[in-house]
Amino acid sequence: MLKKILFGGESGDSLTSNIALTLLRVFAGLAMAFAHGLGKVPPSEKFAAAVGNIGFPLPNLFAWAAGLSEFLGGIFIALGLFTRLSSAFLAFTMLIAVFVVHLNDPFGKKELGLLYLFVAILFLIRGANDWSLDSFFREKV
């Protein structure tokens, strides 16, 4: 018992893994959606102009894509619905935020974007866990 407490070793589908991944998925998804994405949907003219200023063609389209990847993608990640696709869009958005928009900013300004990037990469690679809508639909199909 002490060995398990100190060193872990649970499989990826254990009860504790499902609890941990569900908590991370729900919190990170809802935090992204409501703390970051909600204010970008619909995108303001200022946000669309900023997207254009970093070099994206069709800045209104890409502003919508960024806003929706944060808002709708965050909700989908929280629900565990289309988790890998939503995580791919969110990871791309965070890559741009960290390595283009905040390129010259200090690490403290990039830290939150990097954290969301790595959470998105985790769910892009792993997919949603057993306690998700993806799992429900996977079993129905």
NORTA-V152062 format. One record per pair of residues at least 24 apart in sequence whose C-alpha atoms are under 6 Angstrom apart, sorted by sequence separation. I is the first residue (numbers start at 1). J is the second residue. D is the distance in whole Angstrom. If there is no record, write none. Layout:
I&J&D  I&J&D
This chain:
41&67&5  91&117&5  40&67&5  66&93&6  91&120&5  37&67&5  37&70&4  38&71&6  87&120&5  37&71&4  33&70&5  87&124&5  32&70&6  33&71&4  84&124&4  33&74&5  32&74&5  33&75&6  84&127&5  30&74&6  83&127&6  29&74&4  30&75&6  83&128&6  29&75&6  29&77&5  30&78&6  80&128&5  29&78&4  26&78&4  80&132&5  81&133&5  25&78&5  80&133&5  81&134&5  80&134&6
